[in-house]
Amino acid sequence: MNYVYILKSMAENWAYIGCCDDLRKRFLQHNCGKVRSTKARRPYKLAYYEAYGDLSLARKREFELKNNNSKKEELFGRIF
């Protein structure tokens, strides 16, 4: 299973969108400071995730959320 996820920083008003195949492992990596792009804004809570059976669909959705402000704002409006 592949996941697209959104992490919310509990230290700052900041969110991170990512994609992975093992959500629990990746979440621990983010909170332990093993991911360079998220290390400075720890700790995190898992705000949202979507599961996909196909990696290409998950990557497509991640790209859509990162690059399409209207899609991201729509989703963030429902989550936050």
PyMOL Python script that loads the backbone (N, CA, C, O; Angstrom):
from pymol import cmd

cmd.read_pdbstr("""\
ATOM      1  N   MET A   1       0.849  -1.175   0.000  1.00  0.00           N
ATOM      2  CA  MET A   1       0.000   0.000   0.000  1.00  0.00           C
ATOM      3  C   MET A   1       0.893   1.235   0.000  1.00  0.00           C
ATOM      4  O   MET A   1       1.938   1.255   0.650  1.00  0.00           O
ATOM      5  N   ASN A   2       0.483   2.244  -0.717  1.00  0.00           N
ATOM      6  CA  ASN A   2       1.210   3.511  -0.801  1.00  0.00           C
ATOM      7  C   ASN A   2       0.335   4.615  -0.244  1.00  0.00           C
ATOM      8  O   ASN A   2      -0.888   4.577  -0.376  1.00  0.00           O
ATOM      9  N   TYR A   3       0.962   5.594   0.378  1.00  0.00           N
ATOM     10  CA  TYR A   3       0.226   6.639   1.091  1.00  0.00           C
ATOM     11  C   TYR A   3       0.680   8.024   0.675  1.00  0.00           C
ATOM     12  O   TYR A   3       1.863   8.262   0.432  1.00  0.00           O
ATOM     13  N   VAL A   4      -0.273   8.927   0.597  1.00  0.00           N
ATOM     14  CA  VAL A   4      -0.014  10.357   0.511  1.00  0.00           C
ATOM     15  C   VAL A   4      -0.456  10.898   1.861  1.00  0.00           C
ATOM     16  O   VAL A   4      -1.562  10.606   2.317  1.00  0.00           O
ATOM     17  N   TYR A   5       0.403  11.685   2.505  1.00  0.00           N
ATOM     18  CA  TYR A   5       0.095  12.113   3.866  1.00  0.00           C
ATOM     19  C   TYR A   5       0.397  13.587   4.058  1.00  0.00           C
ATOM     20  O   TYR A   5       1.173  14.192   3.319  1.00  0.00           O
ATOM     21  N   ILE A   6      -0.244  14.143   5.075  1.00  0.00           N
ATOM     22  CA  ILE A   6       0.002  15.526   5.461  1.00  0.00           C
ATOM     23  C   ILE A   6       0.360  15.536   6.942  1.00  0.00           C
ATOM     24  O   ILE A   6      -0.395  15.046   7.782  1.00  0.00           O
ATOM     25  N   LEU A   7       1.512  16.096   7.240  1.00  0.00           N
ATOM     26  CA  LEU A   7       1.949  16.271   8.617  1.00  0.00           C
ATOM     27  C   LEU A   7       1.743  17.718   9.012  1.00  0.00           C
ATOM     28  O   LEU A   7       1.989  18.623   8.215  1.00  0.00           O
ATOM     29  N   LYS A   8       1.302  17.940  10.210  1.00  0.00           N
ATOM     30  CA  LYS A   8       1.122  19.290  10.756  1.00  0.00           C
ATOM     31  C   LYS A   8       2.129  19.476  11.872  1.00  0.00           C
ATOM     32  O   LYS A   8       2.175  18.685  12.814  1.00  0.00           O
ATOM     33  N   SER A   9       2.933  20.514  11.768  1.00  0.00           N
ATOM     34  CA  SER A   9       3.900  20.814  12.811  1.00  0.00           C
ATOM     35  C   SER A   9       3.174  21.328  14.049  1.00  0.00           C
ATOM     36  O   SER A   9       2.283  22.171  13.946  1.00  0.00           O
ATOM     37  N   MET A  10       3.550  20.826  15.199  1.00  0.00           N
ATOM     38  CA  MET A  10       2.970  21.311  16.445  1.00  0.00           C
ATOM     39  C   MET A  10       3.777  22.486  16.993  1.00  0.00           C
ATOM     40  O   MET A  10       3.347  23.131  17.949  1.00  0.00           O
ATOM     41  N   ALA A  11       4.942  22.777  16.405  1.00  0.00           N
ATOM     42  CA  ALA A  11       5.783  23.886  16.842  1.00  0.00           C
ATOM     43  C   ALA A  11       5.492  25.169  16.066  1.00  0.00           C
ATOM     44  O   ALA A  11       5.633  26.266  16.607  1.00  0.00           O
ATOM     45  N   GLU A  12       5.086  25.036  14.799  1.00  0.00           N
ATOM     46  CA  GLU A  12       4.846  26.191  13.941  1.00  0.00           C
ATOM     47  C   GLU A  12       3.572  25.961  13.134  1.00  0.00           C
ATOM     48  O   GLU A  12       3.030  24.857  13.113  1.00  0.00           O
ATOM     49  N   ASN A  13       3.112  26.994  12.485  1.00  0.00           N
ATOM     50  CA  ASN A  13       1.971  26.878  11.585  1.00  0.00           C
ATOM     51  C   ASN A  13       2.505  26.457  10.217  1.00  0.00           C
ATOM     52  O   ASN A  13       2.694  27.293   9.333  1.00  0.00           O
ATOM     53  N   TRP A  14       2.747  25.155  10.051  1.00  0.00           N
ATOM     54  CA  TRP A  14       3.390  24.638   8.854  1.00  0.00           C
ATOM     55  C   TRP A  14       2.923  23.215   8.609  1.00  0.00           C
ATOM     56  O   TRP A  14       2.730  22.451   9.555  1.00  0.00           O
ATOM     57  N   ALA A  15       2.742  22.859   7.360  1.00  0.00           N
ATOM     58  CA  ALA A  15       2.319  21.509   6.994  1.00  0.00           C
ATOM     59  C   ALA A  15       3.247  20.957   5.924  1.00  0.00           C
ATOM     60  O   ALA A  15       3.816  21.707   5.131  1.00  0.00           O
ATOM     61  N   TYR A  16       3.393  19.634   5.913  1.00  0.00           N
ATOM     62  CA  TYR A  16       4.256  18.949   4.956  1.00  0.00           C
ATOM     63  C   TYR A  16       3.438  17.884   4.236  1.00  0.00           C
ATOM     64  O   TYR A  16       2.691  17.139   4.870  1.00  0.00           O
ATOM     65  N   ILE A  17       3.575  17.810   2.929  1.00  0.00           N
ATOM     66  CA  ILE A  17       2.904  16.799   2.118  1.00  0.00           C
ATOM     67  C   ILE A  17       3.954  15.833   1.620  1.00  0.00           C
ATOM     68  O   ILE A  17       4.983  16.247   1.086  1.00  0.00           O
ATOM     69  N   GLY A  18       3.698  14.538   1.791  1.00  0.00           N
ATOM     70  CA  GLY A  18       4.654  13.536   1.352  1.00  0.00           C
ATOM     71  C   GLY A  18       3.980  12.283   0.847  1.00  0.00           C
ATOM     72  O   GLY A  18       2.756  12.157   0.877  1.00  0.00           O
ATOM     73  N   CYS A  19       4.810  11.346   0.376  1.00  0.00           N
ATOM     74  CA  CYS A  19       4.341  10.084  -0.176  1.00  0.00           C
ATOM     75  C   CYS A  19       5.300   8.987   0.284  1.00  0.00           C
ATOM     76  O   CYS A  19       6.512   9.197   0.310  1.00  0.00           O
ATOM     77  N   CYS A  20       4.768   7.820   0.647  1.00  0.00           N
ATOM     78  CA  CYS A  20       5.621   6.729   1.099  1.00  0.00           C
ATOM     79  C   CYS A  20       4.885   5.400   0.969  1.00  0.00           C
ATOM     80  O   CYS A  20       3.703   5.361   0.626  1.00  0.00           O
ATOM     81  N   ASP A  21       5.601   4.312   1.247  1.00  0.00           N
ATOM     82  CA  ASP A  21       4.964   3.000   1.219  1.00  0.00           C
ATOM     83  C   ASP A  21       4.775   2.411   2.620  1.00  0.00           C
ATOM     84  O   ASP A  21       4.032   1.444   2.782  1.00  0.00           O
ATOM     85  N   ASP A  22       5.428   2.973   3.622  1.00  0.00           N
ATOM     86  CA  ASP A  22       5.260   2.531   5.009  1.00  0.00           C
ATOM     87  C   ASP A  22       5.040   3.777   5.873  1.00  0.00           C
ATOM     88  O   ASP A  22       5.993   4.432   6.296  1.00  0.00           O
ATOM     89  N   LEU A  23       3.786   4.085   6.119  1.00  0.00           N
ATOM     90  CA  LEU A  23       3.432   5.344   6.775  1.00  0.00           C
ATOM     91  C   LEU A  23       3.948   5.418   8.212  1.00  0.00           C
ATOM     92  O   LEU A  23       4.441   6.466   8.631  1.00  0.00           O
ATOM     93  N   ARG A  24       3.845   4.349   8.959  1.00  0.00           N
ATOM     94  CA  ARG A  24       4.323   4.375  10.356  1.00  0.00           C
ATOM     95  C   ARG A  24       5.817   4.633  10.434  1.00  0.00           C
ATOM     96  O   ARG A  24       6.273   5.449  11.235  1.00  0.00           O
ATOM     97  N   LYS A  25       6.576   3.938   9.604  1.00  0.00           N
ATOM     98  CA  LYS A  25       8.028   4.118   9.588  1.00  0.00           C
ATOM     99  C   LYS A  25       8.401   5.545   9.181  1.00  0.00           C
ATOM    100  O   LYS A  25       9.270   6.167   9.792  1.00  0.00           O
ATOM    101  N   ARG A  26       7.735   6.055   8.145  1.00  0.00           N
ATOM    102  CA  ARG A  26       8.042   7.399   7.655  1.00  0.00           C
ATOM    103  C   ARG A  26       7.674   8.468   8.684  1.00  0.00           C
ATOM    104  O   ARG A  26       8.400   9.448   8.853  1.00  0.00           O
ATOM    105  N   PHE A  27       6.548   8.277   9.369  1.00  0.00           N
ATOM    106  CA  PHE A  27       6.141   9.220  10.406  1.00  0.00           C
ATOM    107  C   PHE A  27       7.193   9.269  11.528  1.00  0.00           C
ATOM    108  O   PHE A  27       7.531  10.350  12.011  1.00  0.00           O
ATOM    109  N   LEU A  28       7.696   8.128  11.932  1.00  0.00           N
ATOM    110  CA  LEU A  28       8.750   8.086  12.962  1.00  0.00           C
ATOM    111  C   LEU A  28      10.019   8.767  12.469  1.00  0.00           C
ATOM    112  O   LEU A  28      10.683   9.458  13.242  1.00  0.00           O
ATOM    113  N   GLN A  29      10.368   8.587  11.206  1.00  0.00           N
ATOM    114  CA  GLN A  29      11.550   9.252  10.650  1.00  0.00           C
ATOM    115  C   GLN A  29      11.401  10.774  10.718  1.00  0.00           C
ATOM    116  O   GLN A  29      12.351  11.478  11.061  1.00  0.00           O
ATOM    117  N   HIS A  30      10.222  11.274  10.394  1.00  0.00           N
ATOM    118  CA  HIS A  30       9.984  12.719  10.465  1.00  0.00           C
ATOM    119  C   HIS A  30      10.125  13.218  11.898  1.00  0.00           C
ATOM    120  O   HIS A  30      10.778  14.235  12.132  1.00  0.00           O
ATOM    121  N   ASN A  31       9.533  12.530  12.850  1.00  0.00           N
ATOM    122  CA  ASN A  31       9.552  12.989  14.240  1.00  0.00           C
ATOM    123  C   ASN A  31      10.892  12.770  14.933  1.00  0.00           C
ATOM    124  O   ASN A  31      11.176  13.424  15.936  1.00  0.00           O
ATOM    125  N   CYS A  32      11.714  11.869  14.423  1.00  0.00           N
ATOM    126  CA  CYS A  32      13.044  11.646  15.004  1.00  0.00           C
ATOM    127  C   CYS A  32      14.106  12.557  14.397  1.00  0.00           C
ATOM    128  O   CYS A  32      15.258  12.535  14.830  1.00  0.00           O
ATOM    129  N   GLY A  33      13.735  13.353  13.405  1.00  0.00           N
ATOM    130  CA  GLY A  33      14.678  14.286  12.799  1.00  0.00           C
ATOM    131  C   GLY A  33      15.541  13.681  11.721  1.00  0.00           C
ATOM    132  O   GLY A  33      16.602  14.223  11.413  1.00  0.00           O
ATOM    133  N   LYS A  34      15.117  12.559  11.128  1.00  0.00           N
ATOM    134  CA  LYS A  34      15.909  11.897  10.097  1.00  0.00           C
ATOM    135  C   LYS A  34      15.583  12.364   8.683  1.00  0.00           C
ATOM    136  O   LYS A  34      16.160  11.869   7.715  1.00  0.00           O
ATOM    137  N   VAL A  35      14.652  13.323   8.562  1.00  0.00           N
ATOM    138  CA  VAL A  35      14.283  13.869   7.252  1.00  0.00           C
ATOM    139  C   VAL A  35      14.707  15.336   7.237  1.00  0.00           C
ATOM    140  O   VAL A  35      14.213  16.145   8.023  1.00  0.00           O
ATOM    141  N   ARG A  36      15.615  15.663   6.344  1.00  0.00           N
ATOM    142  CA  ARG A  36      16.211  16.998   6.327  1.00  0.00           C
ATOM    143  C   ARG A  36      15.162  18.110   6.180  1.00  0.00           C
ATOM    144  O   ARG A  36      15.251  19.137   6.852  1.00  0.00           O
ATOM    145  N   SER A  37      14.181  17.907   5.313  1.00  0.00           N
ATOM    146  CA  SER A  37      13.219  18.972   5.034  1.00  0.00           C
ATOM    147  C   SER A  37      12.244  19.233   6.169  1.00  0.00           C
ATOM    148  O   SER A  37      11.576  20.268   6.172  1.00  0.00           O
ATOM    149  N   THR A  38      12.143  18.333   7.126  1.00  0.00           N
ATOM    150  CA  THR A  38      11.189  18.525   8.220  1.00  0.00           C
ATOM    151  C   THR A  38      11.850  18.571   9.602  1.00  0.00           C
ATOM    152  O   THR A  38      11.167  18.761  10.608  1.00  0.00           O
ATOM    153  N   LYS A  39      13.148  18.401   9.653  1.00  0.00           N
ATOM    154  CA  LYS A  39      13.846  18.295  10.940  1.00  0.00           C
ATOM    155  C   LYS A  39      13.662  19.524  11.834  1.00  0.00           C
ATOM    156  O   LYS A  39      13.528  19.380  13.049  1.00  0.00           O
ATOM    157  N   ALA A  40      13.652  20.701  11.269  1.00  0.00           N
ATOM    158  CA  ALA A  40      13.626  21.930  12.065  1.00  0.00           C
ATOM    159  C   ALA A  40      12.269  22.252  12.682  1.00  0.00           C
ATOM    160  O   ALA A  40      12.193  23.070  13.599  1.00  0.00           O
ATOM    161  N   ARG A  41      11.204  21.631  12.200  1.00  0.00           N
ATOM    162  CA  ARG A  41       9.861  22.009  12.659  1.00  0.00           C
ATOM    163  C   ARG A  41       9.177  20.921  13.479  1.00  0.00           C
ATOM    164  O   ARG A  41       7.949  20.891  13.560  1.00  0.00           O
ATOM    165  N   ARG A  42       9.946  20.040  14.079  1.00  0.00           N
ATOM    166  CA  ARG A  42       9.391  18.953  14.892  1.00  0.00           C
ATOM    167  C   ARG A  42       8.788  19.490  16.172  1.00  0.00           C
ATOM    168  O   ARG A  42       9.160  20.584  16.596  1.00  0.00           O
ATOM    169  N   PRO A  43       7.890  18.784  16.798  1.00  0.00           N
ATOM    170  CA  PRO A  43       7.264  17.489  16.477  1.00  0.00           C
ATOM    171  C   PRO A  43       6.065  17.664  15.540  1.00  0.00           C
ATOM    172  O   PRO A  43       5.570  18.770  15.322  1.00  0.00           O
ATOM    173  N   TYR A  44       5.622  16.532  15.000  1.00  0.00           N
ATOM    174  CA  TYR A  44       4.520  16.517  14.047  1.00  0.00           C
ATOM    175  C   TYR A  44       3.393  15.634  14.532  1.00  0.00           C
ATOM    176  O   TYR A  44       3.575  14.724  15.340  1.00  0.00           O
ATOM    177  N   LYS A  45       2.213  15.941  14.002  1.00  0.00           N
ATOM    178  CA  LYS A  45       1.091  15.028  14.145  1.00  0.00           C
ATOM    179  C   LYS A  45       0.627  14.697  12.729  1.00  0.00           C
ATOM    180  O   LYS A  45       0.728  15.521  11.820  1.00  0.00           O
ATOM    181  N   LEU A  46       0.125  13.498  12.561  1.00  0.00           N
ATOM    182  CA  LEU A  46      -0.397  13.084  11.268  1.00  0.00           C
ATOM    183  C   LEU A  46      -1.785  13.683  11.120  1.00  0.00           C
ATOM    184  O   LEU A  46      -2.712  13.289  11.827  1.00  0.00           O
ATOM    185  N   ALA A  47      -1.932  14.630  10.205  1.00  0.00           N
ATOM    186  CA  ALA A  47      -3.195  15.333  10.047  1.00  0.00           C
ATOM    187  C   ALA A  47      -4.131  14.619   9.083  1.00  0.00           C
ATOM    188  O   ALA A  47      -5.351  14.686   9.236  1.00  0.00           O
ATOM    189  N   TYR A  48      -3.562  13.928   8.080  1.00  0.00           N
ATOM    190  CA  TYR A  48      -4.399  13.345   7.036  1.00  0.00           C
ATOM    191  C   TYR A  48      -3.576  12.362   6.225  1.00  0.00           C
ATOM    192  O   TYR A  48      -2.367  12.536   6.070  1.00  0.00           O
ATOM    193  N   TYR A  49      -4.230  11.322   5.705  1.00  0.00           N
ATOM    194  CA  TYR A  49      -3.567  10.447   4.739  1.00  0.00           C
ATOM    195  C   TYR A  49      -4.581   9.809   3.808  1.00  0.00           C
ATOM    196  O   TYR A  49      -5.756   9.668   4.144  1.00  0.00           O
ATOM    197  N   GLU A  50      -4.106   9.428   2.638  1.00  0.00           N
ATOM    198  CA  GLU A  50      -4.886   8.707   1.639  1.00  0.00           C
ATOM    199  C   GLU A  50      -4.085   7.473   1.253  1.00  0.00           C
ATOM    200  O   GLU A  50      -2.866   7.551   1.103  1.00  0.00           O
ATOM    201  N   ALA A  51      -4.753   6.330   1.089  1.00  0.00           N
ATOM    202  CA  ALA A  51      -4.091   5.087   0.717  1.00  0.00           C
ATOM    203  C   ALA A  51      -4.357   4.767  -0.753  1.00  0.00           C
ATOM    204  O   ALA A  51      -5.470   4.941  -1.248  1.00  0.00           O
ATOM    205  N   TYR A  52      -3.324   4.301  -1.435  1.00  0.00           N
ATOM    206  CA  TYR A  52      -3.403   3.939  -2.845  1.00  0.00           C
ATOM    207  C   TYR A  52      -2.753   2.575  -3.043  1.00  0.00           C
ATOM    208  O   TYR A  52      -1.748   2.257  -2.408  1.00  0.00           O
ATOM    209  N   GLY A  53      -3.334   1.776  -3.926  1.00  0.00           N
ATOM    210  CA  GLY A  53      -2.755   0.484  -4.252  1.00  0.00           C
ATOM    211  C   GLY A  53      -1.626   0.589  -5.254  1.00  0.00           C
ATOM    212  O   GLY A  53      -0.807  -0.324  -5.364  1.00  0.00           O
ATOM    213  N   ASP A  54      -1.571   1.675  -5.976  1.00  0.00           N
ATOM    214  CA  ASP A  54      -0.595   1.869  -7.042  1.00  0.00           C
ATOM    215  C   ASP A  54       0.301   3.071  -6.718  1.00  0.00           C
ATOM    216  O   ASP A  54      -0.199   4.154  -6.416  1.00  0.00           O
ATOM    217  N   LEU A  55       1.599   2.881  -6.780  1.00  0.00           N
ATOM    218  CA  LEU A  55       2.547   3.956  -6.471  1.00  0.00           C
ATOM    219  C   LEU A  55       2.381   5.148  -7.409  1.00  0.00           C
ATOM    220  O   LEU A  55       2.487   6.295  -6.975  1.00  0.00           O
ATOM    221  N   SER A  56       2.123   4.892  -8.676  1.00  0.00           N
ATOM    222  CA  SER A  56       1.999   5.997  -9.630  1.00  0.00           C
ATOM    223  C   SER A  56       0.801   6.886  -9.297  1.00  0.00           C
ATOM    224  O   SER A  56       0.872   8.099  -9.490  1.00  0.00           O
ATOM    225  N   LEU A  57      -0.286   6.316  -8.805  1.00  0.00           N
ATOM    226  CA  LEU A  57      -1.443   7.121  -8.400  1.00  0.00           C
ATOM    227  C   LEU A  57      -1.125   7.967  -7.170  1.00  0.00           C
ATOM    228  O   LEU A  57      -1.536   9.124  -7.080  1.00  0.00           O
ATOM    229  N   ALA A  58      -0.394   7.385  -6.232  1.00  0.00           N
ATOM    230  CA  ALA A  58      -0.001   8.124  -5.029  1.00  0.00           C
ATOM    231  C   ALA A  58       0.918   9.286  -5.387  1.00  0.00           C
ATOM    232  O   ALA A  58       0.744  10.392  -4.874  1.00  0.00           O
ATOM    233  N   ARG A  59       1.882   9.051  -6.249  1.00  0.00           N
ATOM    234  CA  ARG A  59       2.807  10.113  -6.670  1.00  0.00           C
ATOM    235  C   ARG A  59       2.065  11.221  -7.426  1.00  0.00           C
ATOM    236  O   ARG A  59       2.357  12.405  -7.260  1.00  0.00           O
ATOM    237  N   LYS A  60       1.116  10.820  -8.246  1.00  0.00           N
ATOM    238  CA  LYS A  60       0.324  11.800  -8.989  1.00  0.00           C
ATOM    239  C   LYS A  60      -0.460  12.693  -8.039  1.00  0.00           C
ATOM    240  O   LYS A  60      -0.519  13.907  -8.236  1.00  0.00           O
ATOM    241  N   ARG A  61      -1.063  12.102  -7.004  1.00  0.00           N
ATOM    242  CA  ARG A  61      -1.833  12.874  -6.032  1.00  0.00           C
ATOM    243  C   ARG A  61      -0.915  13.796  -5.226  1.00  0.00           C
ATOM    244  O   ARG A  61      -1.266  14.947  -4.970  1.00  0.00           O
ATOM    245  N   GLU A  62       0.257  13.297  -4.825  1.00  0.00           N
ATOM    246  CA  GLU A  62       1.211  14.128  -4.099  1.00  0.00           C
ATOM    247  C   GLU A  62       1.609  15.334  -4.945  1.00  0.00           C
ATOM    248  O   GLU A  62       1.635  16.461  -4.451  1.00  0.00           O
ATOM    249  N   PHE A  63       1.915  15.098  -6.204  1.00  0.00           N
ATOM    250  CA  PHE A  63       2.292  16.187  -7.115  1.00  0.00           C
ATOM    251  C   PHE A  63       1.149  17.179  -7.249  1.00  0.00           C
ATOM    252  O   PHE A  63       1.370  18.390  -7.251  1.00  0.00           O
ATOM    253  N   GLU A  64      -0.080  16.667  -7.363  1.00  0.00           N
ATOM    254  CA  GLU A  64      -1.251  17.530  -7.483  1.00  0.00           C
ATOM    255  C   GLU A  64      -1.403  18.435  -6.269  1.00  0.00           C
ATOM    256  O   GLU A  64      -1.664  19.629  -6.415  1.00  0.00           O
ATOM    257  N   LEU A  65      -1.242  17.881  -5.079  1.00  0.00           N
ATOM    258  CA  LEU A  65      -1.390  18.676  -3.861  1.00  0.00           C
ATOM    259  C   LEU A  65      -0.270  19.696  -3.699  1.00  0.00           C
ATOM    260  O   LEU A  65      -0.500  20.808  -3.223  1.00  0.00           O
ATOM    261  N   LYS A  66       0.932  19.319  -4.090  1.00  0.00           N
ATOM    262  CA  LYS A  66       2.063  20.229  -3.939  1.00  0.00           C
ATOM    263  C   LYS A  66       2.063  21.350  -4.972  1.00  0.00           C
ATOM    264  O   LYS A  66       2.619  22.420  -4.722  1.00  0.00           O
ATOM    265  N   ASN A  67       1.447  21.118  -6.130  1.00  0.00           N
ATOM    266  CA  ASN A  67       1.559  22.082  -7.222  1.00  0.00           C
ATOM    267  C   ASN A  67       0.252  22.729  -7.654  1.00  0.00           C
ATOM    268  O   ASN A  67       0.264  23.607  -8.517  1.00  0.00           O
ATOM    269  N   ASN A  68      -0.854  22.328  -7.087  1.00  0.00           N
ATOM    270  CA  ASN A  68      -2.142  22.905  -7.452  1.00  0.00           C
ATOM    271  C   ASN A  68      -2.749  23.543  -6.207  1.00  0.00           C
ATOM    272  O   ASN A  68      -3.318  22.854  -5.361  1.00  0.00           O
ATOM    273  N   ASN A  69      -2.624  24.863  -6.103  1.00  0.00           N
ATOM    274  CA  ASN A  69      -3.077  25.554  -4.896  1.00  0.00           C
ATOM    275  C   ASN A  69      -4.557  25.378  -4.617  1.00  0.00           C
ATOM    276  O   ASN A  69      -4.952  25.299  -3.454  1.00  0.00           O
ATOM    277  N   SER A  70      -5.384  25.314  -5.644  1.00  0.00           N
ATOM    278  CA  SER A  70      -6.824  25.160  -5.389  1.00  0.00           C
ATOM    279  C   SER A  70      -7.136  23.795  -4.785  1.00  0.00           C
ATOM    280  O   SER A  70      -7.978  23.694  -3.893  1.00  0.00           O
ATOM    281  N   LYS A  71      -6.470  22.746  -5.258  1.00  0.00           N
ATOM    282  CA  LYS A  71      -6.676  21.403  -4.681  1.00  0.00           C
ATOM    283  C   LYS A  71      -6.165  21.357  -3.247  1.00  0.00           C
ATOM    284  O   LYS A  71      -6.810  20.785  -2.368  1.00  0.00           O
ATOM    285  N   LYS A  72      -4.999  21.965  -3.015  1.00  0.00           N
ATOM    286  CA  LYS A  72      -4.424  21.976  -1.673  1.00  0.00           C
ATOM    287  C   LYS A  72      -5.299  22.780  -0.720  1.00  0.00           C
ATOM    288  O   LYS A  72      -5.562  22.333   0.396  1.00  0.00           O
ATOM    289  N   GLU A  73      -5.750  23.949  -1.138  1.00  0.00           N
ATOM    290  CA  GLU A  73      -6.604  24.777  -0.279  1.00  0.00           C
ATOM    291  C   GLU A  73      -7.923  24.089   0.031  1.00  0.00           C
ATOM    292  O   GLU A  73      -8.431  24.194   1.148  1.00  0.00           O
ATOM    293  N   GLU A  74      -8.478  23.391  -0.943  1.00  0.00           N
ATOM    294  CA  GLU A  74      -9.728  22.656  -0.722  1.00  0.00           C
ATOM    295  C   GLU A  74      -9.528  21.582   0.343  1.00  0.00           C
ATOM    296  O   GLU A  74     -10.340  21.460   1.260  1.00  0.00           O
ATOM    297  N   LEU A  75      -8.463  20.813   0.227  1.00  0.00           N
ATOM    298  CA  LEU A  75      -8.184  19.757   1.203  1.00  0.00           C
ATOM    299  C   LEU A  75      -7.844  20.337   2.567  1.00  0.00           C
ATOM    300  O   LEU A  75      -8.344  19.855   3.584  1.00  0.00           O
ATOM    301  N   PHE A  76      -7.002  21.362   2.607  1.00  0.00           N
ATOM    302  CA  PHE A  76      -6.636  21.990   3.877  1.00  0.00           C
ATOM    303  C   PHE A  76      -7.853  22.590   4.561  1.00  0.00           C
ATOM    304  O   PHE A  76      -7.949  22.568   5.788  1.00  0.00           O
ATOM    305  N   GLY A  77      -8.785  23.127   3.777  1.00  0.00           N
ATOM    306  CA  GLY A  77     -10.014  23.668   4.351  1.00  0.00           C
ATOM    307  C   GLY A  77     -10.833  22.611   5.066  1.00  0.00           C
ATOM    308  O   GLY A  77     -11.467  22.892   6.083  1.00  0.00           O
ATOM    309  N   ARG A  78     -10.822  21.398   4.541  1.00  0.00           N
ATOM    310  CA  ARG A  78     -11.556  20.300   5.191  1.00  0.00           C
ATOM    311  C   ARG A  78     -10.807  19.771   6.415  1.00  0.00           C
ATOM    312  O   ARG A  78     -11.429  19.369   7.398  1.00  0.00           O
ATOM    313  N   ILE A  79      -9.482  19.771   6.358  1.00  0.00           N
ATOM    314  CA  ILE A  79      -8.677  19.181   7.444  1.00  0.00           C
ATOM    315  C   ILE A  79      -8.517  20.145   8.608  1.00  0.00           C
ATOM    316  O   ILE A  79      -8.767  19.783   9.758  1.00  0.00           O
ATOM    317  N   PHE A  80      -8.097  21.379   8.310  1.00  0.00           N
ATOM    318  CA  PHE A  80      -7.725  22.315   9.375  1.00  0.00           C
ATOM    319  C   PHE A  80      -8.861  23.227   9.629  1.00  0.00           C
ATOM    320  O   PHE A  80      -8.770  24.102  10.490  1.00  0.00           O
TER     321      PHE A  80
END
""", "prot")
cmd.dss("prot")
cmd.show_as("cartoon", "prot")
cmd.util.cbc("prot")
cmd.orient("prot")
